Amino acid sequence: MNLTARQRLSICICVSVFAAPVVRGGDWPAFRGPNGNGVANEQHAPVHWGPGENVRWKVPLPAPGNSSPIVVSGRVFITYAENQGKKRSLYCFDRKTGSMIWNQTVEIEEVEPTHPTNPYCASTPVADESRVIVWHGTPGLFCYDLNGALVWHAHPGAIHHDWGYASSPIISHGKVLLNFGPGSRTALIAFDLNTGSQLWRFDEPGGLDTTNKKMIGSWTTPIVAEIDGKTQVVCSMATRVIACDMETGELRWYCTGLEDEKACLVYPSPLISYGFCIAAAGWVNSPTLGLELGGFGDVTATNRVWQKRQPQQISSGVVVDRYAYIVTGSPSAAQCMEFRTGKILWTERLAAGEAWGSLVYAAGRFYVTSRNGVTSVFRGTPEGFELLAQNDFGEPSNATPAISDGEIFLRTDRNLYCVSGK
């Protein structure tokens, strides 16, 4: 599918509202890419691959993990845990050969709880041209230079939730931003990029509802956008969407509507484009809402444009040309949604199975990896869906593909792959 001029303009406008870390063009420095929106700035990317096709290299990983690879300055970074979470590591590999350059391991004696489907080290690292930052949950945030030397360590607090932690840090405006939680101590926190000192913290209710034992939590990664002439940090929390001032951490506005009578669990990152936002909860048949960005205080009555029930969604979607493309969890299906109305234009089942990894858009195509380890590649427009390939490594995966310089980096429970058509 060739991008129309209108589609190219749409992506440029969408990208302009995000503040990305300073990196080399073509790098994939954070969860969901250089702008945090799942869009790769690539004109070429492989369509077909498999165990004996288009694999440049693979590196065995000693343990499963839900974190995704990132690619910066000729290096590939990935995290995983060993010894039942008591050893948590950040590994750095050469992107050309897959050879290990360095690793840094944090060891702890007591681990926080998690769920078997969410192994420790579920958080994806983030990097710029001189450093890489990883959140290891209760042990804290660790910043290394690209040669592996520790620059700083920050300890925002202990995590305690039955399903563990998974949100990823981002870099913007000289700060490291983190959705710290879930659990009784839940907060949106900003740290100084150079020193790790805490600049501000906005506390949000979280944890277990002791009245009816309802599970509450947000595992989403925040997004930075310019709203009303101010740089704001937008995050889908367990019951509402919030926006904090980038400089002060002050709550600017919030919109309710993500709460559910059974469980308040939020996984996907919000989708932002053209001053509008789609936010989704992650429970089965849970709320999804569309809202205008901006204002002050509780903007639910004035800014919430629509609200509807949707199938379970763990994967974050992508916006192209004022349309949202999402992948539902169970049953697994790709959908095209009108961004401002919430109207579903089409739904197509994905035979590859349920996907927890997020959707990625590159070279006019969508990529998503299922929990079975099958990556579906498809074209999508408002007019319809076309499946192009289903590429199977035969290994389970909950990670999101990283696309950099025409190559795809995939993490499974057993290996890290570099897929290249070059």
C-alpha positions in Angstrom: 0.0 0.0 0.0 1.5 3.3 -1.0 0.9 6.2 1.4 -1.2 9.0 0.0 -0.2 12.6 0.6 -3.0 12.9 3.1 -1.8 9.8 5.0 1.8 11.2 5.1 0.5 14.5 6.4 -1.6 12.7 9.0 1.4 10.9 10.4 3.5 14.0 10.5 0.9 15.9 12.4 0.4 13.0 14.8 4.1 12.8 15.4 4.5 16.5 16.0 2.6 16.3 19.3 5.0 13.9 20.8 8.4 14.9 22.3 10.9 12.1 21.5 14.4 11.6 23.0 17.2 12.9 20.9 18.5 9.9 18.8 19.8 9.0 15.4 17.2 8.8 12.6 16.0 5.3 12.1 16.5 4.3 15.8 13.7 2.8 17.9 14.6 4.2 21.3 11.5 3.5 23.4 8.4 1.4 23.9 6.3 1.9 20.7 9.1 3.7 18.9 10.7 7.1 18.5 7.5 9.1 19.1 5.7 6.7 21.5 2.8 6.2 19.0 3.8 2.9 17.3 4.8 4.6 14.0 8.2 3.7 12.5 9.8 6.3 10.2 10.6 3.6 7.7 10.1 3.2 4.0 11.1 -0.4 4.0 10.5 -3.3 6.3 10.5 -7.1 5.9 7.1 -8.8 5.2 8.1 -12.5 5.3 10.4 -14.4 7.7 10.7 -17.6 9.6 13.2 -19.9 11.3 15.1 -20.3 8.0 14.2 -17.1 6.2 15.4 -13.5 6.5 16.9 -14.0 10.0 20.2 -12.0 10.2 20.9 -13.3 13.7 19.3 -14.7 16.8 20.5 -14.7 20.4 19.2 -17.1 23.0 17.6 -15.6 26.1 17.8 -17.4 29.4 14.3 -16.6 30.6 10.9 -15.4 29.2 9.9 -11.7 29.5 7.3 -9.3 28.3 9.6 -6.3 27.7 10.4 -5.3 24.1 13.7 -4.5 22.5 14.9 -1.0 21.7 17.5 0.0 19.1 19.9 3.0 19.6 23.3 4.0 18.1 24.0 0.5 16.7 23.0 -1.2 19.9 20.0 -3.4 20.9 18.8 -3.4 24.5 16.6 -5.9 26.2 15.7 -6.9 29.8 15.0 -10.2 31.4 14.9 -11.7 34.9 16.5 -14.9 36.4 16.4 -16.7 39.7 12.7 -16.1 40.1 13.1 -12.4 39.8 16.0 -12.0 42.2 18.3 -11.2 39.3 17.1 -8.4 36.9 19.3 -7.6 33.9 19.7 -5.1 31.1 21.6 -6.6 28.1 23.2 -4.7 25.3 23.9 -6.4 21.9 25.6 -5.3 18.7 22.8 -4.7 16.2 24.9 -6.0 13.2 26.1 -9.2 14.7 24.0 -10.0 17.8 27.2 -10.3 19.9 26.8 -9.1 23.5 28.5 -5.9 24.3 27.7 -5.6 28.0 25.2 -6.4 30.7 24.2 -5.0 34.0 22.4 -7.0 36.7 20.6 -5.9 39.8 20.2 -8.5 42.5 17.6 -8.4 45.3 16.8 -10.8 48.1 13.0 -10.4 48.3 10.8 -10.0 45.2 7.4 -8.3 44.9 4.4 -10.4 43.7 3.5 -10.8 40.1 1.4 -13.0 37.8 2.9 -16.0 35.9 1.9 -14.4 32.6 3.9 -11.3 33.6 7.5 -12.3 34.4 9.7 -9.8 36.1 11.5 -7.3 33.8 8.2 -6.5 31.9 9.2 -2.8 31.5 10.8 -1.8 28.2 13.9 0.4 28.6 14.3 3.9 27.0 17.4 5.5 25.6 18.8 8.7 23.9 22.1 9.3 22.2 24.2 9.0 25.4 22.3 6.9 28.0 19.8 4.1 28.6 17.3 3.9 31.4 15.5 0.8 32.8 12.9 0.4 35.5 13.3 -2.8 37.4 10.2 -2.4 39.6 10.9 -2.3 43.4 14.7 -2.0 42.9 14.1 1.3 41.1 15.2 3.2 38.0 18.8 2.7 36.7 20.5 4.9 34.2 23.6 3.7 32.3 25.8 5.3 29.7 25.8 3.4 26.4 29.0 1.6 27.5 27.3 0.2 30.5 28.6 2.4 33.3 26.1 3.4 36.0 25.2 7.1 35.8 22.5 7.3 38.5 19.9 5.2 40.4 16.5 6.4 41.7 14.2 4.6 44.0 10.6 5.8 43.8 9.3 3.1 46.0 8.2 -0.5 46.3 5.7 -2.1 43.9 3.0 -4.4 45.3 0.3 -5.7 43.0 -0.8 -9.3 42.4 -0.2 -8.8 38.6 3.1 -7.1 38.9 4.5 -4.0 37.0 4.9 -3.4 33.3 4.7 0.3 32.3 7.8 1.7 30.6 9.7 5.0 31.3 9.9 7.6 28.6 12.3 10.6 28.0 11.0 14.1 27.2 12.1 17.7 27.8 15.1 16.7 29.9 13.0 14.4 32.1 12.3 10.7 32.7 8.6 10.1 33.1 7.2 7.0 34.7 3.7 5.7 35.5 4.7 4.2 38.8 2.5 1.4 39.9 0.1 -0.3 40.0 -0.7 -0.8 43.7 -1.7 1.3 46.7 1.2 3.6 45.8 0.5 4.7 42.3 1.9 8.0 40.8 3.0 9.8 37.7 6.6 10.8 38.4 9.2 13.0 36.7 12.9 12.6 37.3 15.8 14.7 36.1 17.4 13.0 33.1 20.9 13.9 34.1 20.8 13.2 37.8 17.8 11.0 38.5 16.5 13.4 41.2 12.7 13.5 41.5 11.3 16.7 40.1 7.6 16.1 40.8 5.2 13.4 41.7 1.4 13.3 41.2 -0.2 10.6 43.3 -3.1 8.7 41.9 -5.4 6.2 43.8 -4.7 2.6 43.0 -4.5 -0.9 44.3 -7.3 -3.1 45.6 -10.8 -1.9 46.3 -11.2 -3.3 49.8 -15.0 -2.7 49.8 -15.7 -5.3 47.0 -12.3 -6.8 46.3 -12.2 -5.3 42.8 -8.8 -5.3 41.2 -7.5 -1.8 40.2 -4.4 -0.9 38.2 -2.8 0.8 35.2 0.1 -0.7 33.3 0.0 1.9 30.5 2.9 4.1 29.3 2.3 7.9 29.3 2.3 10.1 26.3 3.6 13.7 26.0 1.6 16.2 23.9 1.3 19.9 23.3 -2.2 20.9 24.6 -3.5 24.5 25.0 0.0 25.8 24.4 1.4 23.7 27.2 3.5 20.6 27.3 1.5 18.0 29.2 1.9 14.4 30.2 -1.2 12.3 29.4 -1.8 9.0 31.0 -4.6 6.5 31.2 -5.0 5.6 34.9 -7.2 2.9 36.4 -10.4 4.9 36.3 -9.7 8.1 34.3 -7.4 9.8 31.8 -5.2 12.5 33.4 -2.9 15.2 32.1 -0.2 16.8 34.2 1.9 19.9 33.5 5.3 18.9 32.3 7.2 21.4 34.4 5.3 21.3 37.7 3.4 18.0 37.7 0.2 19.9 38.5 -3.0 18.1 37.4 -4.3 20.2 34.5 -7.4 18.1 33.7 -9.0 14.7 33.9 -11.8 12.7 32.2 -13.5 9.8 33.9 -15.1 6.8 32.1 -12.5 4.0 32.3 -13.9 2.5 35.5 -15.9 -0.7 35.4 -18.1 -2.5 37.9 -16.0 -5.7 37.7 -12.4 -4.5 37.4 -10.6 -1.2 36.7 -7.6 -2.5 34.7 -6.0 -0.4 32.0 -3.2 -1.6 29.6 -3.2 0.3 26.3 -1.5 3.6 25.9 -3.8 6.5 24.9 -3.9 7.4 21.2 -3.6 11.1 20.5 -3.9 13.0 17.2 -5.5 16.3 16.1 -6.3 17.4 19.6 -8.3 14.3 20.3 -7.7 11.2 22.4 -8.9 7.6 22.5 -8.3 5.8 25.8 -9.2 2.1 26.5 -9.5 0.0 29.5 -8.3 -3.6 29.3 -10.9 -5.8 31.0 -13.3 -8.0 29.0 -16.1 -5.8 27.5 -14.7 -2.7 29.2 -15.0 1.0 28.4 -13.3 2.8 25.6 -13.8 6.6 25.3 -13.0 9.4 23.0 -12.4 12.9 24.3 -11.2 16.4 23.2 -7.9 17.3 24.8 -7.5 20.3 27.1 -9.3 22.4 29.7 -9.0 22.5 33.4 -10.3 20.2 36.2 -12.9 17.6 35.5 -13.7 17.8 31.8 -15.8 14.7 31.6 -19.1 16.6 30.9 -17.5 19.0 28.4 -14.8 17.0 26.6 -15.9 13.4 26.5 -17.4 12.9 23.0 -18.2 9.2 23.1 -18.0 6.1 25.3 -18.6 2.5 24.3 -17.9 -1.1 25.4 -15.2 -3.0 23.5 -13.6 -6.5 23.7 -10.6 -6.9 25.9 -7.6 -4.8 24.7 -4.1 -5.1 26.0 -2.3 -4.1 22.8 -1.9 -0.4 22.1 -3.2 0.8 18.7 -2.0 3.2 16.0 -3.5 6.3 14.4 -3.2 6.8 10.6 -5.1 9.5 8.8 -7.7 10.2 11.5 -8.5 6.5 11.8 -7.5 4.3 14.8 -6.3 0.8 14.1 -6.4 -1.5 17.1 -6.1 -5.2 17.9 -8.5 -6.7 20.5 -7.4 -9.5 22.8 -10.0 -12.2 23.1 -11.2 -13.0 20.5 -8.2 -11.6 18.6 -9.2 -9.3 15.8 -8.0 -6.2 14.0 -10.3 -3.2 13.9 -10.5 0.1 12.1 -12.3 2.9 14.0 -13.3 6.4 13.1 -11.1 8.4 15.5 -13.6 11.1 16.5 -16.8 9.0 16.5 -15.7 5.6 17.7 -17.6 4.0 14.8 -16.1 0.6 13.9 -15.7 0.4 10.1 -14.5 -3.2 10.0 -13.4 -6.1 12.2 -11.2 -9.0 11.0 -10.3 -12.0 13.0 -6.6 -12.8 13.4 -6.0 -16.5 13.2 -2.6 -16.1 14.8 -4.3 -15.8 18.2 -4.5 -13.3 21.0 -2.0 -10.5 21.0 -0.6 -8.7 24.1 2.2 -7.0 22.1 1.3 -3.6 20.6 0.6 -2.7 17.0 3.3 -1.1 14.9 3.0 0.7 11.6 5.9 0.8 9.1 6.3 1.2 5.3 2.5 1.3 4.9 1.9 -1.9 6.8 0.8 -3.0 10.3 2.7 -5.5 12.4 1.5 -7.3 15.5 2.9 -10.4 17.3 0.5 -12.8 19.0 1.1 -14.7 22.2 1.8 -17.8 20.0 4.7 -15.9 18.5 3.1 -15.4 15.1 3.6 -11.9 13.7 0.7 -10.9 11.4 1.5 -8.3 8.7 -1.5 -6.6 7.1 -2.6 -3.6 5.2 -5.5 -1.5 6.6 -7.5 1.4 5.2 -11.0 2.6 6.1 -12.1 0.6 3.1 -10.8 -2.8 4.2 -8.2 -5.2 5.5 -5.7 -7.3 3.6 -3.6 -10.0 5.4 -0.1 -10.1 3.8 1.8 -12.6 5.9 1.8 -14.6 9.1 5.4 -15.3 10.2 5.8 -18.0 12.9 9.0 -18.6 14.9 7.2 -21.3 16.9 8.0 -19.5 20.2 5.6 -17.7 22.5 5.9 -13.9 22.7 4.2 -11.0 24.5 6.5 -8.3 23.1 6.2 -5.5 20.6 8.4 -5.5 17.4 11.1 -2.8 17.1 11.6 -1.6 13.5 14.9 0.2 12.7 16.6 0.9 9.4 14.6 -1.6 7.5 15.1 -4.4 10.1 12.8 -5.9 12.7 13.9 -6.9 16.2 11.7 -9.4 17.8 11.7 -10.9 21.3 10.2 -14.3 22.1 10.3 -16.3 25.3 13.5 -18.0 24.0 15.4 -15.7 21.7 16.0 -12.2 20.5 15.9 -12.0 16.6 17.1 -9.6 14.0 14.9 -10.0 10.9 16.3 -8.4 7.8 15.5 -8.5 4.1 18.8 -6.9 3.2 
